[in-house]
């Protein structure tokens, strides 16, 4: 990315080194975002990292995903509810190339998304419902298709257009379904909307990309992952501003010409900072910051639950509650997430296991000084890990910035502030 950096290395006008994330109000002239969930519910769960869509609509209910036969013909094994949706248009197709040459534009060439696309959300749960509400608030046409009658009624009462099936004229198809339903849903959407770009918003990106290839969608699929959400589920907790201002991951698609229009739609619709990276890079990072926490939280909760005295649970307070927030709910969803990222998760768990072994060794040796040194190192690193500073640069050529990492690797971060694009390399060279 040195060539890009040499041309685009100026600090963005009017910006300074600041915390990661877009400036609020980055897009002007937007309608106020509308909330669909009660304020008390939002206050309890707002801004928690979202790990995987498709939570059951009611607490404690697995909610088998019964989709009308005309739509998807899928009944999910073990059953968790699912969400979904749609995205843009693909035309030319060809072999995948990871170069900057004109030939690399063969797949997906000419793909565009309208400034105000027709977004079809299949499944209006927490994430799908929030996407639909946000798009509607911005004046984008939104059609909601959901197998659950209560969800359809709630969406209609919220002012959303509700359809019986996936329309063929969708510009944007966004699948917010549990990971073990992605393959079947993709096959159905590929047939129902042959010109739509298809995206999913699950927390694993390599497996859905493979599913897209098997469904014949490789040249019109893009993997997305909004890093926001709550521990709650269902349309009742969806909100037009739930995903606004969040960081979104966009996995580099097979068709490079899909990247700019999809990134632009995400950044502008959700005032988002967008991290563009390879699917495998995403899955390695997600394993550490999302999937390992699920394993550790469930392991700790399980140990406490198995304690024969019951005393640990009786004494549990803030630290235990915070550490185990994601544990003990939505077992099928969590199983899907962990299993679909098993290799990256195993490597991440090995790293964490090594770190835990270090603490055990220090404690066994009664080496308080070395223990303090390690704890101080983590304390020093914590602010940067939790809110990393980003030196935003001017970005006069978004296409060049997004394509550059194809040759030398690494992720890139972009955002749009007042219709001006800015970028930053995620990994310094």
N, C-alpha and C positions, 0 to 999 in steps of 0.2 A: 504493500500500500504506500510505499515511499513516493512513487510518482504522483499518486493522488494527493498525498500530504503536501508535496512541494507546491502543488497548484492551489490547494484548498486549505492551507495551513493558517490562515488568518483567524484570529479570534472573532467570533460572531459579533456583529455590530450590536452595541448596547447590552452585551452580556459580559459576565465575569464568571470566574470559576465558582461553580455552585453545586448544590446537591443534585444528585441524579433525579431526573423526572422533569416533565415539561412544565413551563410556566402555566399557571392556571389562567383560564380565559384565553388560551392560545389562539383559538379561532374566534373571530369577531362575528357579531351579528347572529348568534345562535339563540334559539329559544331556551328559556330556563328549563333545566332538566327536571323531570317530574318523578317523584318517588311513588313506588307502588306498595312498599312495605310500611307497617307501622313504625313510628319513630323509635319506640322502645326496642323493637326487634333489631332495627338497624344499629342502634347505639350499642347493643350487646355484641353484634358480630361484625361491625363495619371494619373494612380495611384489612381483615385477615387475608393471608395468602390463599388463593383458590388453588386446589390441587387437581381436581378432576370433576367435570360436570356429570350430571346424571344422577343426582341424589334422589332418594325417594321423596314423594310429595309430602308424606306425613311422617313425623318422628316414629321410629320403631317399625315402619312398614316398608318391606322391600319393594313392593309395587311393581309386579311384572310388567314389562314393557309391551303392552298389547297395542299394536299399530294396525289401523284399518288395512285390510288386504289390498285395497286399491292403492294404498300409499307405500307400505314397506314390506308387508307379509313377514314380519319378524316377531317372534316371541322369545324374549331373552331368557337364557338359562339362569336360574337362580334369582333372577329378576331385580333390576333396579330401574327406576324411571330414567328416561333419556331426553335430551334436548337436541336441536339441530338447526340448520339454516342453509343459506346459499350465497353465491358470489359471482361474478363477472362472465366474460365470454372468451373462449379460446377458439382459434381457427387453424392456423397451419401447424403441422406436426412433423417431427423428424427426430433423428438420433440426439441423445443427450451429449452436449459438449460443454466442458468447463473452461472456455476461453473467452477472449474479448473479441474474437474475429466475427465478421458478419455472419458466418455459417452458424454460430452459436445462437442466432436469433431465429432459427428455423422453427423450433418448437415454441408454440405460444405466440408467434409473431403476430403483431396487430392487435393483441389483447388490450382492451381498454375497459375501464369501469366508468359509467356515467357519473357526473358530479353528484347526482342524486339517484343512486341505484335502486332497483327493485330488490329488496332483501327479503328472502323467504326463510323464516326461522321454523325449523321442524323440531318441535319440542320446546315448550316455553317454561322450563324450570328456572332455577336461580340465574344461571348464566345466559341461557337462551332468552329468557324473559327480559333480562337486563339489556341484552343487545337489542331486542325488539323495541323496548321502551325508549332507549337512547336514539335509535334510528328514527322512530316516529317523532320524537321531540325535535329532531333536526329537520323534519320535513321529508325524509326519505320514505318511499313507499315500502311498507312492511306487510308481509302476509305471514300469519302464524298458523302452523299446522301441528296439531298435538293430538295424541290418541286418547287423552283423558278428558271426559266431558266437563268436569269441574274446572280444569285448567282452561279449556276453550271458552267456557262461560266467563271466567275471571279475566281472560285476555280481552274478550269482547267488551266487557264492562269497563276495562281500562282504556277503551277507545281504539284497540288494535283491530285490524282486518284479520278475520279468521277464515281459513280455507279448509276444504275437505281433503285436498290432495296437493302434491307438489306441482305448481304450475310450470309450464315449459318455458315461460318468458322470464324466469328469474335471472337477475344479473349477478347475484351474490348468494352462494349456498354455503351455509356455515353449520357444520354438524357438531352439536354439543351433546353427543351421545356417549354412554359408557364404552370403554375401549373394546370390550368383547362383542359389541354390536356394530362397530364401525364398518367391518368388511361387508356385512349383509346390507347395511344402510347405503353404503357407497354403490353397490350394484344396482339398487333400486333407483337412487338419485341419478346415476349415470344414464339410465333409460328414460326417466321422467323428464329430465332437463338436460338434453344433449349438448347445449351450448353454454351451460353455466360452469364457471370456475367453482370447484368444490374445496371447502376448507373444513378443518375440524379444530376444536379448541381443547382437546384433551391434554393431559400433563405428560404424555409420552409422544414423541414425534417420529421415531424410526418405524415402529410397527404400523401406524396408519399410512405412512408413505408406501410401505410394501403392499398394504391392502389396496391403496389407490392404483398401484401398478397392475395388480391382478384384476382390478375392476375396469381397466382400460382408461383410467383417469390420470395417468402419470403426467401428461402434458397440460392438465388443467387443475391440478391439485396443489394447494399450499397449506402447510401446517401452521396453526396459530396456537398461542397459549397465553391468555391474559393472566398476569400474576396478581390476581385480586379475587376477592370473594368473601364468603362467610362460612361458618360451620352449619348454617341453616340451609334448607332446601325448598324447592318449589316456587311457583310464580308468586305466591303471597309475600315472599321475601325479595323478589326482584325489584330493582330500582334503576331508573334511567341514569343515575350517576354512580352506580356501583363500580363500574369499570373505567370511569373517567379519571384521567390523571395517573392511571396505573402504567407499569411497564408491561409491554406485550412482547413476547418472543415470536419471531417469524422465521420458520425454517426455510432455507434456500430451496426453491422448487426446481424440478427437473427443467422446466421451461423458464429460462432466465427473464423473458419479457413479462412474466407474471409478477415479478418482484416489485417493480416500481408502483404499478397501480394498486396492488394489494397493500403495500406498506403505506402508501398515501391515504388509502381509505381508512386504515386502522388509525394512523396518526391523527388525521383530521376529525374523524368521527368521535374518537375517544380522548382527544387531547393527550395522546399517549407518547411516551418515549418507547421507541421500537428497537429491540435488539435483533439484528439479523445475523443468523448463524446456521451452521450445518445441523441437521437433525441429530447426529451422534453427539455433537458438542452440547446441544440442548439437553439430551438425555443424561449425559454425564453430570451436568450442572444440576438438573432437576433431581437426580438421585441424591446429591448431597443436601440440597436445601429443602427438598420436599419429601422424598421417599424415605430417606434415612430417618427423618423425624417421625414419620408414621411408624416405622419399625420400632424405634426406641420408645415412643410413647405407648404403643401397644404392649411392648415387652415390660415396661415399668408398671403399667396398669395391671398387667397379668400377674406380675410378681406380688404386688400389693393385694390383689384379689385372692391369691392363693395362700396368703399368710394365715395360718390357723388361728392366731390370736385376735385378728381383726383390729388390733391397735393402730397399725400404720394408717389404715383408712380413717379411723376415728380422729387421728391427729392431723390428717392431711389438710393443707391450707393452700395459700397462694402459689408457692413454688411447684407443688404437685399438680395443682389445677392448670397452671400455665404449661407445664411440661407435657401434660397428657391431654391437652385440649382436643387434639385430632384423633384420639384413641377411643375405642369402645363404641363407635357408631359406623354404620354403612360398611359392614364387613365385605359384602360382595364388591362394592366399588373399590375399596382399598385393595382387595385381592387382585382385581383386574390391573390396577395401577402398578402394584409391586411386581406382579408376574410378567407384565409386558415390558418391564425395564429390568429384568432379572440380572442381566450381565453387568450393566452399569451399576446397579444397586449392590451387587456382590462386591465389586471393586471398591465402592464407596464405604460399604460396611467394614471391609478389611482395613481401610484407612482409619476409620473411627475406632475399630477394635484395637489397632496399634496405639492410638492415642490413649484409650482407656487403660491399656496395659502399661503405658508409661506412668499414669497416675497411680496405678496399683503398685508398681515397683517403687515409686517414691514414698508411698505410704508405708509399704512393708519395710523399707530401709529407714523409716522415721527421718527422712531427709527433708526437714521443713524448709531449709534455705532453697533447695532446688525446686521444691513445690511452689514456693513463693515466686521464684523467678519465672516459672512456667505460667502461673496465674497472672503475673504482671504482664507477660508477653501478650496473653490473650486480651487482657484489659486494654492494652495499648492499641491492639488491632481492632477492637470491637467497633469503635465509631466508624471507621472506614468501611468495614464489612457491612454494617447495617445501613449506612447512607454514604455511599462512595461519592467523592467529589468528581465532577466531570468538567473538563475544560472544553466547552463547546466551541466549535469552529464554524466559520462561514461555509455554506454548502451550495455553490451556484450550480452544481451538476449532480443531482441526486442519483442518476443512473450510473455515473462514473464511480461515485462513492460506494454504491451497493454492489457493483460488479468487481471492484478491485480485489476484495478478499478472495475471489475465486482462484486466483493464481498463488497467493502467498498465505492463505489461511487466516484465521482469526475472525472475531466477530466485530460488528460495527454497530454503533448506536446512532439513531437519527430521531429528530423531532421537528415539528413545524410550529413556529411561534409567529402569530400574526401574518400567516401566509409566507413566512420566510423559513427556508429549511436550514437546519443546523445539524452537525454531525460530530462524532467523537469516536476514535478507535477504542475498543474495549480492552485490547491488549497492546501495550506499547511495544514497538519493534526496537 
